Amino acid sequence: MRRRTISAIAVAATAFASYGAASASTPARIAGRGAAPVEVAGASGTAGGTRRPTRILSLSASATQMLYAIGAGGQVVGVDKYSTYPPNAPRTSFTGYESSAEDYLPLRPDLVILAFDTSHLVAQLHSLHIATLVLPPATTVAGADTQIRELGRATGHAAAAGTVVVSIHDDLAKVVRSVGTRAAGRTYYIELDPTYYSATSKTFIGSLFSRFGMVDVADAAGRASSGYPQLSAEYLVKSNPDYVFLADTVCCAQSARTFAARPGFAGLRAVHLDHVIPVNDSTASEWGPHSLETFAALIARAVERRGASGTK
């Protein structure tokens, strides 16, 4: 499932622009109780449902974070198995990769939120008269902002969503200021799995590093990719990054020790300077408010506590 998730994110990132165009041309209308219908410019729009949703099924860990952040948690009746935040969310065994939308019927959802439209789930849900909203992986913080606002309009929490967006930017700016220029120009490698799949600065997670002025060693290899190139041990040795962030600690039990033990890696600058930082897999692969702020804070701590020492 880990490799399947990486592949799905890469495919979605490639198609993000076309999804955005579709969202603009296919507005959905969901009415709040006693209020005029509101337009929701989601990636797939919504199908069926004309009232403020009260039984939401979130099959996207990032959307789950957004829903609870804007105060719509009380309307959520189920979340996918990968939604780990907040911990009290009603987690199910669903993955979002189910082949039949009828699997969701026992929860009686009136809105299903997806990150990917696998197995033509949107069409199936449409035939069941269940509203849907597809919010594909954001590639920038601005993209995540847009999704938060879309969920706010769709759930009747538009004002709260706007407040959340402002708070995210205030907190992010504060963290970046705390680091100053100490990380500027420093190179990094983020590992998604031990076969050297990585993420470029054109991805959501990469855009966070860019805010600190850091340089992604995967960028040169990812020019013709979807933003998630597969590098090699030789490539890393040649790039010799200042920092390494391991986002395969849960799936693949990687650590600073196992990374340093790989052939030829003991001499890497990041290993020598103790700049190999473990990251929870989900934090690095999600774009919800909690993941965003958690990862930004992790970057800041890595730079502040370990320093930006070392020479090029």
N, C-alpha and C positions, 0 to 999 in steps of 0.2 A: 504493500500500500504506500510505503514511503516513496518508492520510485514512481509509482503511478501519480502521486500527488505532485511531485516535481514536474513530471511531464505535463500534467494538466495545467499547472500554473504557467509553464512556458508557452503552451498553446494559447491559453487565454491572454497572456501578455501580448502575443503577436497579433491577436485579433482585437485588442482593446480599442483601437481607434474606430474600427467598424462597429463595435458594440456601442460606442459613444454616439455615432451617427444614428444608429437604430433607436437609441434612447430618445434622441431629440425629435425623431419623426413619429414615435409611437408612444405618446403620453398616455398614462393610465389615470383613471378617475376613481378615487376612493373618497367617500363622504364621511365626515365626522358626524357624530350624533348631533342633530339639530343644526348642522352647519351646511354651507354650500359645498358641493364636491370640490376636491382639490386635485390638481394635476401632479402626477408623479412621473418624472422622466427617467424611468428605470431602464436597464439594458434591454429587458424583454417587454417592459411594460407589465401590466397586470391583466389577468383574464378573470371575468366574473367578479362578483362582490361589489356592492355599491355603498356599504356602510363602513364605519371605522372598525378595523379588525379587532376582534377580542380573543381570537384563538390562533395565535401566530406560531408557526413551526419554522424555526431557523435552522437551515442546513448549511450554514456558513459560520465558522467560529468568529470571524471578524464582524459579521452582521450581528451576532449575539452580543458581542461587546458593545456595539453601537446602540442596540436596542435598550440595554440596561443603562447605558450612560445617559440616554435622553429621557429616561423615566418610563419606558414602555415595557419594562420587565413584567409588570402585572398582567400584560396581555399575552405573554408567551406561555404556551402549553407544552412545548417540547423544543429541544435543541439537539444537534447532531452529537455523535460520540466524541468529536474532536473539540467541542466547545468546552474549554476548561475554565473559562472566566466569564462571569463570576462563578465561584464554586457551587453556589446554591441554585444555579440554573437547572431546570428539569431535563437532565441529560437522558438521551435515548440511545438505542443501538444503531440508529440510522447513520448513514455515511454521506448521503447526497449522491451516491452512485447506484442507488436502487434501480432495478430494471422496470419496476411497476409502481406507478404513483398510488395504486390502491393500497400499498403497504402503509400509507400515511393516514388512511381513513379512520382507523380506531381513535385517533386524536381529534377528529372532526375539525381540522384546521380551516380557517377562512382566509388565511394568507400564508403562502409558503415562500420562503426566501432562500435562494440558491446562489452559489458562487459560480457554478458551471451547469449548463443545460445538458447533462449526460442522459443517454437513453431516451431523448425526446420527452423529458419529464414535463416541460412546460406545456407541450401539446396535450399530454395525458391529463395534466391537472386542469387544463382549459376544458377538456371534454367532461371533466367531473364538476365543472362550475366552481373551481377553487382558484382564487386570485393568486398570482405568482409575481415575484420580483427577482430578477437576476442581477446581482451586483458582482461583476467579475473582479479579479484582483486589481487593486489600485496600483498605479505605477508611480504616483507622487502623493505627497500629503494633500495637495489640492484635490486630487481624485478621491481621497478618503473623505475630505470635507464634503464633497458633492454627495457622496453616498449617505453620510450622516444626515444631511439636510433632506435627501429623498426619503429616508426612513422617517424623519420627523414629520414630513408632510403626509406620508402614507399611514402613520399611526396616530395622528392627531397631536403630535408633540413638536410642532415646527419651531416654536419659540425656544423650547429647551434645547433643541438640536443646534440652533444658532448660538446659544450660550456655550454649549459644549465645544463647538468649533473655535470660538474665541478663546476659551480656556486652554485648549490644546496648543494653540499658537503662542499664547502667553507663556505656558510652561516650557514649550520647546525652545522659545527664544531665551528664556532664563537659563536653561541648561547649556545652550550653546555659548551664552555670554560667560558662564562660569568657567568654561574651558579656555576662552580667549583664542589666541593664535597657536596654542601649544600643539594642536593636532594638524595644523595647516601644512599641506604638502606631504604628510606621512602616508605611506602606502599600507594597504591592508588586503587581506584575502579572507573571504567568508566561505566556509565549507558547508555545503548542504548534505553531502554524504561522502563516505570514504573513497568513492571513485572520482572525486575531484569535480563534481558538479558545483558550480558557484553562481553568484549573481552579480551582474554588472551595476554600474551607477545609474543605469536607465530603469532599474527596478525600484519597487517601493523601498525595500530595505537599503538599497544602494543610495537612494536619495537622502536618507537620513545621514549616512556618512558624509555625503557631499556638503551638508549643512555645517559640518565641522571643518570643511576644507580638506578632507582626506581623499586620497587617490586610490581607486580600485585597480588592482593588478589584472583583473579579469577583463577590463574594458578592451584591451588590445585584441583579446581572443574572441570577444563577443560582438564584434562589429557586424558580423553577418548572421548572428543568432537572434533568438527571441529575447535575449537578456539573461539567459541561464546556460552559459557554455559549459562544456566539460573540459577541464584543464588536464594537466598531467603532472606527475611528480617532477619531471624534468623542467616543466614550465615554471613551477613554483621555485625550484632551486635557482633558476635563472632570474626570476623576478625578485626573489629574496625580500619579501614584504616586511615592513616594520611591525605590523600587527597581524595576528591570525585569530579569527573568530570561528569557533567550532559549533555549528548549528546541527550537529549530528550526535550530540551527547546522549540523547534519549533513545533514538532509533538504533544507533550503532555503537553505543558505549565508548565513544571517542573522548579523549581527554588530552591535556597537555602532555602527559606521559606517553600515551600511545602515539600521539602525533610526532613527538621528538624521536621515538623509536623507529620511525619509518626510515628506510635506507636513504642516506644523504641529507636528512633533515636536521641532524644534531647541530650542524653548522649554520643553520638559518638565523638571520638577525632576530626574528621574533622569538625563536627558541632561546637564543643566547641571552636576550634581555628579559626573559620571562613575560613576553607579550603574547602568549597563547591563551586566549580567553574562552572558557566554556560558555555556551549559550543554550538555553532551553529551545529545543527544536521549534515548538509552536510559536514562541515569541518572534523568531526570525522569519516565519512564513505567513504571519497574519498582519492585517493592516487596520485593526480596530484601535480605539483610543488607548486601551490598556497596554497593548503590545507596543504601540508607537512610543508611548511615554516610558515604558519599561526599557525598551531597547536604547532609546536616546540616553537615558540615565546610565545604562550599562557602558555605552561608549565613553561618556564623560568620566565615569569612575575608572575605566581602563586607562585613560590618558592621565587623569589626575593622580591616581595612586601609583601607577607604574612609571609615570613620566613619559615624555616624548624624547627620551635620550637616544643616543645612537647617531652615527654619522653615515651619510650616504657615500 
